[in-house]
Amino acid sequence: MKGRVFFWAGCSVIFVFLSLLGSGCFLGNLPHFPNLHPQVDLAGKVIDALSGEGVVGAEVILRDFPERSDVTASDGSFFLPLVPSGRQVILVSVFGYAPKSEIVEVPETGSFSVEIALLPLLGKVVGFVFDENGQPLSSVTVTLDGEESTQSNENGAFSFEEVPIGGHVLVFEKEGYLPSVEEITVEEDSVVVLEVTLLQPTGSVKASGNQRER
């Protein structure tokens, strides 16, 4: 009989404790712990520092959370979800540009956007245009990649400043001469020097180009 009494008494105590716990009596005495790492979505864009155009194919990584990464789209945009608030470092790299570490202050609430400008790695192209007799040719139109053009001076010289690294195509044209096409490769902080010979239609020697770097 005593055992049954103790059993029912124990059940009553447990029932009362659970009732108090459910009503929040004990919870009210517990300290409130704020969320130490609020997270927000981060959208951004990587642009060319000179042209302002979006850079495609750039790898974007959150340094301290490398699992949060993306590759920029055709317009240079990227998206990193659930980025912890506070100071973060974004690493950006892509061929043809100097890599960059961008420090940002991520807010605790709302969305966040950032624009990161990359400096292109550049070289220089200079050259000289001659006729088949070795005489300098002036007023030769030289076009780089079908976009940028210049003309040779009285000494047959021409140049292009701040040319992005990588492969390029130069087209040489002058009335009364056969056009010439030259493919070149520009490296960082290098100068590509060309010597190009243009032929008249009746010439027997083929057009030639000679690339060297210095």
C-alpha positions in Angstrom: 0.0 0.0 0.0 2.9 2.4 0.8 4.5 1.7 -2.5 1.3 2.6 -4.3 1.0 5.9 -2.4 4.6 6.8 -3.2 4.0 6.0 -6.8 1.0 8.3 -7.1 2.8 11.0 -5.1 5.8 10.8 -7.5 3.4 11.0 -10.5 1.8 14.1 -9.0 5.1 15.8 -8.6 6.2 15.1 -12.2 2.8 16.3 -13.4 3.1 19.6 -11.5 6.7 20.1 -12.8 5.7 19.6 -16.4 2.8 22.0 -16.0 5.1 24.7 -14.7 7.6 24.1 -17.4 4.9 24.3 -20.0 3.6 27.5 -18.7 7.1 29.1 -19.0 7.7 29.7 -15.3 11.2 28.4 -15.5 12.0 29.8 -19.0 11.4 33.3 -17.8 14.5 33.0 -15.6 16.8 31.9 -18.4 19.1 34.5 -20.0 18.3 35.4 -23.6 21.0 34.4 -26.0 21.0 36.5 -29.2 21.8 35.0 -32.6 25.6 35.6 -32.8 25.8 35.1 -36.5 22.8 36.5 -38.4 23.0 35.5 -42.1 22.0 37.5 -45.2 22.1 36.9 -48.9 24.8 38.7 -50.8 24.4 39.7 -54.4 27.1 41.5 -56.4 28.8 42.3 -59.7 32.4 42.1 -60.9 33.3 44.8 -63.4 36.3 45.9 -65.4 37.9 48.9 -63.7 38.6 50.6 -67.0 35.6 49.9 -69.1 33.0 49.4 -66.3 31.6 46.3 -68.1 30.8 43.1 -66.3 33.5 40.5 -66.1 32.3 37.0 -67.0 33.7 33.8 -65.5 35.3 35.3 -62.4 35.5 33.0 -59.4 34.0 34.7 -56.3 34.8 33.0 -52.9 34.0 34.1 -49.3 37.5 33.7 -47.7 36.4 32.4 -44.3 33.5 30.3 -45.7 34.9 28.9 -49.0 31.8 26.7 -49.5 30.0 29.9 -50.3 31.2 30.6 -53.8 30.0 31.4 -57.3 31.2 32.2 -60.8 30.1 35.4 -62.5 27.5 35.3 -65.2 27.8 37.1 -68.6 26.9 40.4 -67.0 29.4 40.0 -64.2 26.7 39.2 -61.6 27.1 36.7 -58.7 25.2 35.5 -55.7 26.3 34.2 -52.3 23.6 32.9 -50.0 23.6 32.9 -46.2 26.6 35.1 -45.6 27.4 35.7 -41.9 27.0 39.3 -40.8 30.1 41.4 -39.9 33.4 41.9 -41.7 33.9 39.5 -44.5 36.6 39.2 -47.2 35.6 38.3 -50.8 38.2 36.8 -53.0 37.9 37.4 -56.8 40.0 35.9 -59.5 39.8 35.4 -63.3 42.3 35.2 -66.2 43.4 38.5 -67.6 42.9 40.5 -64.4 44.8 41.1 -61.2 43.2 39.1 -58.3 41.5 41.1 -55.6 40.5 40.8 -52.0 37.5 43.0 -51.2 36.6 43.7 -47.5 32.9 44.3 -46.9 30.7 44.9 -43.8 27.7 42.6 -44.1 24.6 43.9 -42.2 22.6 41.7 -39.8 19.3 42.0 -41.6 18.0 42.6 -45.1 19.9 41.9 -48.4 23.3 43.2 -49.3 25.0 44.0 -52.6 28.5 44.9 -53.6 30.3 45.9 -56.8 33.9 44.8 -57.2 36.2 46.4 -59.8 39.1 44.4 -61.2 42.2 45.9 -62.9 43.0 44.2 -66.2 46.5 42.9 -66.7 47.9 44.9 -69.7 50.7 44.9 -72.2 51.7 47.1 -75.1 51.9 46.6 -78.9 54.2 48.6 -81.1 55.3 48.0 -84.7 56.5 49.2 -88.0 55.0 48.8 -91.5 57.2 48.6 -94.6 56.7 48.1 -98.3 58.4 45.2 -100.1 61.4 47.5 -100.8 61.9 48.0 -97.0 60.6 51.6 -97.1 58.3 52.8 -94.2 54.6 53.0 -95.1 52.6 55.8 -93.6 48.8 56.0 -93.2 48.4 52.2 -92.9 45.2 51.5 -91.0 46.0 49.0 -88.2 42.9 47.5 -86.5 43.1 45.5 -83.2 40.5 42.7 -82.8 38.2 44.5 -85.2 37.5 47.2 -82.6 40.3 49.7 -82.0 42.2 51.3 -84.9 45.2 53.5 -85.5 47.4 54.6 -88.4 51.1 54.3 -89.0 53.0 57.6 -89.0 55.6 58.8 -91.5 58.1 56.4 -90.1 55.7 53.5 -90.5 55.3 53.2 -86.7 52.2 52.5 -84.8 51.3 51.5 -81.2 48.5 50.3 -79.0 48.6 51.1 -75.3 47.0 49.1 -72.4 46.3 45.9 -74.4 44.7 43.1 -72.3 46.9 40.0 -72.0 46.1 37.1 -74.2 45.7 36.5 -77.9 44.8 39.3 -80.4 44.5 39.8 -84.1 45.9 42.8 -86.0 44.7 43.7 -89.5 46.8 46.0 -91.7 45.2 47.8 -94.6 46.3 50.5 -97.1 44.9 51.4 -100.5 47.0 49.9 -103.3 48.4 47.1 -101.0 47.2 43.7 -100.1 45.9 43.5 -96.5 47.9 41.5 -93.9 46.6 39.7 -90.8 48.9 39.1 -87.8 48.1 37.0 -84.7 49.9 38.1 -81.5 50.1 37.1 -77.9 50.4 39.8 -75.2 51.8 39.1 -71.8 51.6 41.1 -68.6 53.8 44.2 -68.5 55.4 43.2 -71.9 55.9 45.0 -75.1 55.2 43.1 -78.3 57.1 44.5 -81.3 56.0 43.8 -84.9 57.6 44.4 -88.2 55.1 44.0 -91.1 55.6 44.1 -94.8 52.7 45.0 -97.1 52.8 43.9 -100.8 51.2 45.5 -103.8 49.0 43.1 -105.8 51.7 42.5 -108.4 54.3 41.7 -105.9 55.9 38.3 -106.0 56.9 38.2 -102.3 54.3 37.1 -99.7 53.3 39.5 -96.9 55.2 38.7 -93.7 55.0 39.7 -90.1 57.6 39.2 -87.4 56.8 39.3 -83.7 59.3 39.7 -80.9 59.0 40.8 -77.3 61.1 42.9 -75.1 
